[in-house]
């Protein structure tokens, strides 16, 4: 436990379009959407999970227990397509990439979830949820598939706040099928994909098939965390359609609103002016950097040197700057004495409590380190470096 008084965390909530205090339950409940495991962890993924790791760390500093659940979409079209293209069984590809992802998160000091839940292991409970929506008149069959009605929750649209025209464009771009004939509304989302030749499927009361994307998170989260969870998190490109639909599905299924009290979205990492994504192929992989000898703490520090909500570029200078900064911090905390450390601890807490302002927190540690290194003889607080190292480790997740 760090000394001094912890501070309540305030986060930007997409649904309210404002920064608001979190008032976490006991335990604090957070759900962060996981990966589709068809390729290694790129720095866009890493930035998102590092950001939500800070949420956990702030709650833990305040003495809260945390119940963190994360899914993994271990059966989905992109995974099946990559497996077919590479000649690898989809189960084998998923298993390899899940293990690599977990290794990457460990190296980056991301605290693991209490529950890490795959879709494959959850098919039966997801099918039960879809069956309930059908029975309640909040879903309908179309050929061999099942879709959710748009009005099932009574609140569709509040999370993303996008106008319908923008929703339609994003839905088409991000895995939806607004133009499918026979749907009651173009934005209705697929709940259950009936079995197709050559695709994996599971027997169920709905008929053979597999879950749609959004319902998996709705069921996995609500079955383990309940409703009105404290934070639903993910990257900004999940704001719509994924978070809008998963919230709507959970609310329709449970008859409660809202699904989450904070919808929090991390900015995207770009390379060469484009969002870093598997489809574009403009990726920098965490595992390749660490495999080349890069300190994972330098990678994490480089990702923290930018506000979590801001889209930002991974430029050539980010990593060398982080490496130099890390070396300076490590040298400073090894001194036998330094400037007052409790003041720095409280400043870091203040910065992070203000919507995870990591840039300001990093600047505060820079100032402390500069003062310690440039005027070592004038610093009279013994063992200040130990408290600074503990502060940076506990709150920023950086091992010095």
Secondary structure as UniProt FT lines:
FT   STRAND          10..13
FT   TURN            14..17
FT   STRAND          18..21
FT   STRAND          28..32
FT   HELIX           43..61
FT   TURN            62..63
FT   STRAND          66..72
FT   HELIX           77..86
FT   HELIX           90..107
FT   TURN            108..109
FT   STRAND          115..118
FT   HELIX           120..122
FT   HELIX           123..135
FT   TURN            136..137
FT   STRAND          139..142
FT   TURN            143..144
FT   STRAND          145..148
FT   TURN            150..151
FT   TURN            156..160
FT   HELIX           164..173
FT   TURN            174..175
FT   TURN            178..179
FT   TURN            181..182
FT   TURN            186..187
FT   STRAND          190..194
FT   TURN            197..198
FT   TURN            205..206
FT   STRAND          209..211
FT   HELIX           213..225
FT   STRAND          231..235
FT   HELIX           236..238
FT   HELIX           239..243
FT   HELIX           244..254
FT   STRAND          263..266
FT   STRAND          269..271
FT   TURN            272..273
FT   STRAND          274..275
FT   TURN            278..281
FT   HELIX           286..291
FT   TURN            292..293
FT   HELIX           296..304
FT   TURN            308..309
FT   STRAND          312..313
FT   HELIX           316..333
FT   STRAND          337..338
FT   HELIX           341..353
FT   HELIX           358..374
FT   HELIX           376..378
FT   STRAND          381..382
FT   HELIX           384..396
//
